[in-house]
Amino acid sequence: MPLILTEEQTMMQEAADGFLRENAPIAHLRGLRDGRDPDGVSRDLWRAFGEMGFAGVLIPEAYGGLGLGAVEAGVIAESLGRTLTPSPFLGTAVLAARTLAAGSEEQQTEWLPRMAAGETIVSLAVDEGAKHRPDRIAATAERHGNGFRLNGAKAMVLDGHVADALIVAAKTEEGTTLFLVDPKTAGVEIERTVMVDAHNAARLTLTNVEVDADAVIGPVGGGDAVLDGVLTLGRGCVASSLVGAGDQAFQITLDYLRTRKQFGKLIGEFQALQHRAAHLFSELEIARAATLAALQAIDAGREDAPLIASVAKAKASRVAELAVQEGVQMHGGVGMTDEFDIGLFMKRVRVLNELLGDAGFHQERMARARGF
């Protein structure tokens, strides 16, 4: 399959870019941050996502969504990376929506239409420590009455502090199991954590949280199989956001090189900086191609899609990090000040690098898969 977007996918990219430039530029992030907004995310903007169809990009048409695939979700994620928009898109429209695809008819009927309309936020709670380790879930779910009793803690729960529902991964006797939990349930404690990039996550503590058997998503003990697909898709979309953020940082830097003068010359005329810019452009194109290949592999249902997604996440992480580091350095000392947007991109890339596994995590994953 050629590594280019189709005409329809290109139209979606243009629509997402245009919508976010108009409704959620970087000034939107600054406004939420500087105003110390208690939610850190705009519900009105999320509803507008629903009206545009972005919130339901992966949700079947039968539930009010567009019923599209990973490439289209990646296109929107890349646009979000360009504008640094705080949005529940990754947590709700990607991770939660794909998880609920394994849910019961009742669960899908209750939640998917509202998610597609941008009327609700659902958060996936998997990780428990500072690093992404989905194979080390310690939270437990013991059978209790006609349901389960959950205990444990979760970290990096995207938008968990404003979630209308939580999807919690916990260990049962049969293995990893996914539970749909009302955040208002007794024993659930949620602490908002504002990340360095002014986006939102939460810490979640579960103490003897009781849920009914119908809260289980998919089969009991079947959580790992569901999570494999969900996290693969999420990694592809995070890679897309990294490409978007890295590319926008590159464009900002190019504009600066074309206008900033030093020693009576535009600094963009210095050959050393031209060489570095050319190298960065090449690296960004490679990362973009690797990411699109991963998203296409996911849509095609290929068995090697998880590893291709790891390649994309690792490459996009390294390249986006290079883009923001080069950008800050080429700006000089002012690049570290809050007045210039380039520093905001550096912070966002740092968080995205950690989300769903950093480059080291995915490099080790690929090495182990190949017997090293």
C-alpha positions in Angstrom: 0.0 0.0 0.0 1.5 3.4 -0.9 2.5 5.6 2.0 0.2 8.5 1.1 -3.2 9.6 2.2 -6.2 9.0 0.1 -8.2 12.0 -1.2 -10.8 11.5 1.5 -8.1 11.3 4.2 -6.4 14.4 2.9 -9.8 16.2 3.1 -10.2 15.1 6.7 -6.6 16.4 7.5 -7.5 19.8 6.0 -10.7 19.9 7.9 -9.0 19.1 11.2 -6.2 21.5 10.6 -8.6 24.3 9.7 -11.0 23.6 12.6 -8.2 23.6 15.2 -6.4 26.6 13.8 -9.7 28.6 14.1 -11.1 27.1 17.3 -8.1 25.9 19.4 -4.8 27.5 18.5 -2.0 27.5 20.9 -3.6 30.6 22.6 -6.4 28.2 23.7 -3.9 26.1 25.6 -2.3 29.2 27.1 -5.8 30.5 28.2 -6.7 27.3 30.0 -3.3 27.1 31.7 -3.0 30.8 32.7 -6.6 31.0 33.8 -6.0 27.9 36.0 -9.1 26.3 34.5 -10.3 23.6 37.0 -10.9 21.1 34.2 -8.0 22.0 31.9 -10.1 21.1 29.0 -13.1 22.7 27.2 -16.3 20.7 27.2 -17.7 23.1 24.5 -14.7 22.4 22.3 -15.2 18.6 22.9 -18.9 19.0 21.8 -17.7 20.8 18.7 -15.4 17.8 18.0 -18.6 15.7 18.1 -20.4 18.0 15.7 -17.4 17.8 13.3 -17.4 14.0 13.5 -13.9 13.9 15.0 -15.0 12.5 18.4 -16.7 9.5 16.7 -14.1 8.8 14.0 -13.6 5.2 15.2 -17.2 4.6 16.5 -19.5 2.6 14.1 -22.1 4.5 12.2 -24.8 2.5 14.1 -23.8 4.4 17.2 -23.6 7.8 15.7 -19.9 7.7 14.6 -18.1 7.9 11.3 -16.9 4.3 11.4 -13.5 5.1 9.9 -10.1 3.6 10.7 -6.7 4.2 12.3 -5.4 6.4 9.5 -8.2 8.8 9.9 -7.8 8.8 13.7 -4.0 9.4 13.2 -4.8 12.4 10.9 -6.8 14.1 13.7 -4.1 13.2 16.2 -1.4 14.8 14.0 -3.5 18.0 13.8 -3.8 18.1 17.6 0.0 17.8 17.8 0.3 20.9 15.6 -1.8 23.1 17.9 -1.1 21.5 21.3 -4.8 21.4 21.9 -5.8 19.9 25.3 -8.5 17.4 24.2 -10.0 14.1 25.4 -9.5 12.8 21.8 -6.8 10.2 22.6 -8.3 9.0 25.8 -11.9 8.9 24.8 -12.2 8.8 21.0 -9.2 6.4 20.5 -8.4 4.3 23.6 -11.9 4.1 25.2 -13.8 3.9 22.0 -11.6 0.9 20.8 -11.9 -0.8 24.2 -15.7 -0.5 24.2 -15.8 -2.2 20.8 -15.2 -5.4 22.8 -18.0 -4.5 25.2 -21.6 -5.7 25.4 -24.4 -4.3 23.4 -25.8 -2.6 26.5 -22.4 -0.9 27.2 -22.0 0.2 23.6 -25.5 1.5 23.4 -25.1 3.5 26.6 -21.8 5.1 25.9 -20.7 5.1 22.3 -23.4 7.5 21.0 -22.6 10.1 23.7 -18.9 9.7 23.0 -19.4 10.2 19.3 -21.4 13.4 20.1 -18.7 14.8 22.3 -21.1 14.8 25.2 -19.1 12.5 27.5 -15.5 11.6 28.4 -14.3 8.1 29.2 -10.8 7.4 30.4 -8.7 4.2 30.2 -6.7 3.4 33.4 -3.9 0.9 32.7 -0.5 2.1 33.9 0.3 2.2 37.6 3.8 3.7 37.8 6.0 6.4 36.3 6.7 4.2 33.2 4.4 2.4 30.7 4.3 -1.2 31.8 1.0 -2.8 30.8 2.4 -6.3 31.6 2.9 -5.3 35.3 -0.7 -4.6 36.4 -1.0 -5.0 40.2 -4.5 -3.8 40.7 -6.8 -6.7 41.7 -10.4 -7.6 41.2 -11.8 -10.3 43.5 -15.1 -11.9 43.1 -17.6 -10.5 45.5 -21.3 -11.3 45.5 -22.6 -11.1 42.0 -19.7 -8.9 40.9 -16.2 -7.9 41.8 -14.3 -5.8 44.4 -11.5 -3.7 43.0 -8.3 -2.5 44.8 -5.2 -0.8 43.5 -3.9 2.5 42.0 -3.5 3.9 38.5 -1.3 6.7 37.1 -1.4 8.7 33.9 -5.1 8.3 33.4 -5.8 10.7 30.6 -8.5 13.3 31.6 -9.4 11.0 34.5 -10.4 13.9 36.7 -13.2 14.9 34.3 -14.2 11.4 33.2 -17.8 10.4 33.2 -16.7 6.7 33.2 -13.4 4.9 33.8 -12.2 1.7 32.1 -10.0 0.0 34.7 -7.6 -2.9 34.0 -7.2 -5.3 37.0 -6.1 -8.8 37.7 -8.6 -11.5 38.4 -8.0 -15.2 38.9 -8.5 -15.7 35.2 -6.1 -12.9 34.1 -6.3 -9.3 33.2 -9.9 -8.1 33.1 -11.4 -4.7 32.1 -14.1 -3.0 34.1 -16.4 -0.1 33.4 -16.4 2.0 36.6 -18.5 5.0 37.6 -16.0 7.5 39.1 -18.6 8.4 41.7 -18.6 4.9 43.1 -17.7 4.6 46.8 -13.9 3.9 47.2 -12.8 5.7 44.0 -10.4 8.6 44.7 -9.2 10.8 41.8 -6.4 13.3 41.9 -5.8 15.7 39.0 -2.2 15.9 37.9 -1.3 18.8 35.6 1.6 17.6 33.4 4.5 19.8 32.4 2.9 20.5 29.1 -0.3 21.9 30.8 -2.3 18.9 29.6 -4.2 16.7 32.0 -4.0 13.3 33.6 -5.0 11.9 36.9 -4.0 9.4 39.7 -6.7 6.9 40.5 -7.0 5.0 43.8 -9.4 2.1 44.2 -10.3 0.9 47.7 -12.8 -1.9 47.9 -14.7 -0.6 44.9 -17.7 -2.8 44.2 -19.0 -3.3 40.7 -21.5 -5.7 39.2 -20.7 -8.5 36.8 -22.2 -6.5 33.9 -19.4 -3.9 34.4 -16.9 -6.3 32.8 -15.9 -5.4 29.2 -15.3 -8.5 27.1 -14.7 -11.9 28.8 -13.3 -12.2 32.3 -9.6 -12.7 31.9 -9.6 -11.5 28.3 -8.3 -8.1 29.0 -4.8 -8.6 27.6 -6.1 -9.5 24.1 -8.3 -6.4 24.1 -5.6 -4.1 25.4 -3.1 -5.4 22.8 -5.2 -3.9 20.0 -6.2 -0.8 21.9 -2.6 0.1 22.9 -1.3 -0.6 19.4 -3.8 1.8 18.0 -3.0 4.3 20.7 0.7 4.1 20.0 0.1 4.8 16.3 -2.0 7.9 17.2 0.6 9.2 19.7 3.2 8.8 17.0 1.0 10.9 14.8 0.8 13.6 17.4 4.5 13.5 17.8 4.9 13.9 14.0 2.5 16.9 14.1 4.2 18.5 17.0 7.7 17.9 15.6 6.7 19.3 12.2 5.1 22.4 13.6 8.1 23.0 15.8 10.2 22.7 12.6 7.9 25.2 10.7 8.2 27.7 13.6 11.9 27.4 13.6 12.1 27.9 9.8 10.1 31.1 10.1 12.5 32.3 12.8 15.5 31.5 10.6 13.9 33.6 7.8 13.4 36.7 10.0 16.1 36.7 12.7 19.2 38.7 11.7 22.7 38.3 13.2 25.9 40.1 12.1 23.8 41.8 9.5 22.6 38.6 7.9 19.5 36.4 8.2 20.6 33.4 10.3 18.8 31.2 7.8 21.6 32.1 5.4 24.2 30.3 7.5 25.2 27.1 5.9 25.5 25.2 9.2 21.9 25.9 10.1 20.7 25.0 6.6 22.4 21.6 6.9 20.7 21.0 10.3 17.4 22.1 8.9 17.7 19.8 5.9 18.6 16.8 8.1 15.6 17.5 10.3 13.3 17.7 7.3 14.5 14.3 6.1 14.0 12.7 9.6 10.5 14.1 9.9 9.6 12.6 6.5 10.9 9.2 7.6 8.9 9.4 10.9 5.8 10.4 9.0 6.2 7.4 6.7 6.8 5.0 9.5 3.7 6.3 11.3 1.4 6.0 8.3 2.7 2.5 7.7 1.8 1.6 11.2 -1.7 3.0 11.0 -2.3 1.3 7.6 -1.1 -2.0 9.1 -3.6 -1.6 12.0 -6.4 -1.0 9.5 -5.4 -4.0 7.5 -5.4 -6.2 10.6 -1.8 -7.4 10.0 -0.3 -9.6 12.7 2.9 -7.5 12.8 0.9 -4.3 13.3 2.0 -4.1 17.0 5.7 -4.2 16.1 5.2 -1.7 13.3 3.5 0.6 15.7 6.5 0.2 18.1 8.8 1.2 15.2 6.6 4.3 14.5 6.4 5.3 18.2 10.2 4.9 18.7 11.1 6.8 15.6 8.5 9.6 16.0 9.7 10.0 19.6 13.3 10.4 18.6 12.6 12.7 15.7 10.1 15.0 17.5 12.7 15.3 20.3 15.3 16.3 17.8 12.9 18.8 16.2 12.2 20.7 19.5 15.8 20.6 20.7 17.0 22.0 17.4 14.2 24.6 17.5 15.0 25.8 20.9 18.7 25.9 20.2 18.3 27.8 16.9 16.1 30.3 18.7 18.9 31.0 21.1 18.2 32.0 24.7 14.7 33.3 23.9 13.7 29.8 23.0 13.5 28.9 26.7 11.2 31.7 27.5 7.4 31.3 27.8 6.8 34.1 25.4 7.9 31.9 22.5 5.8 28.8 21.5 8.7 26.6 20.7 9.2 25.8 24.4 5.6 24.6 24.7 6.3 22.1 21.9 9.4 20.8 23.8 7.2 20.2 26.9 4.5 18.5 24.9 6.9 16.2 23.0 8.4 15.2 26.4 5.1 14.0 27.6 4.1 12.3 24.4 7.4 10.5 24.4 6.5 8.8 27.7 2.9 8.2 26.8 2.2 4.5 26.0 5.9 3.7 26.1 9.1 5.7 25.4 11.6 4.9 22.6 13.5 2.6 25.0 10.4 0.6 25.8 9.6 0.1 22.1 13.2 -0.7 21.1 13.4 -3.4 23.8 10.0 -4.7 22.7 11.2 -5.1 19.1 14.5 -6.7 20.2 12.7 -9.3 22.4 10.3 -10.0 19.5 13.3 -10.9 17.4 14.9 -13.1 19.9 17.6 -10.8 21.3 
